[in-house]
Amino acid sequence: QLRLVESGGGLVQPGQSLRLSCVASEFIMDNYAMAWFRQAPGKEREGVSCIAAIPGGGHTTLFLRSGEGRFATSRDNDKKTMYLQINSLKPEDTATYYCAKSEHYFCSGSMRDYDNWGQGTQVTVSS
């Protein structure tokens, strides 16, 4: 069974950067979209970014929310890893960040389209 494991979260000060990682136990990124979601305390889980798999090869990145250019998503096929770089962190970025595998090759902002989730990594932005 596919396992997704996130890491890289922590307590940081406003303005700092973090790179989150999501390691998959199998290589599935050529066939399925992978996304980052986050959930802040008391709020619904929301999509952050997604990497879609292009049929026939390749991939493309889609941002699921406005990040003012502070978010960047990438992947390393050899390491079966997806990354989320967050720059200029703000207190409102405080949340648990999850990676998820889509049931489809295309991206979606709906949680219902994702059938496998990691356990999450906590990001806390505070001075």
Secondary structure, DSSP 8 states (H G I E B T S, - for coil): ---EEEE--EEE-TT--EEEEEEESS--TTTS-EEEEEE-TTS--EEEEEEEE-TTS-EEEEESS--TT-EEEEEETTTTEEEEEE-S--GGG-EEEEEEEESSSS--S-GGGEEEE---EEEEE--
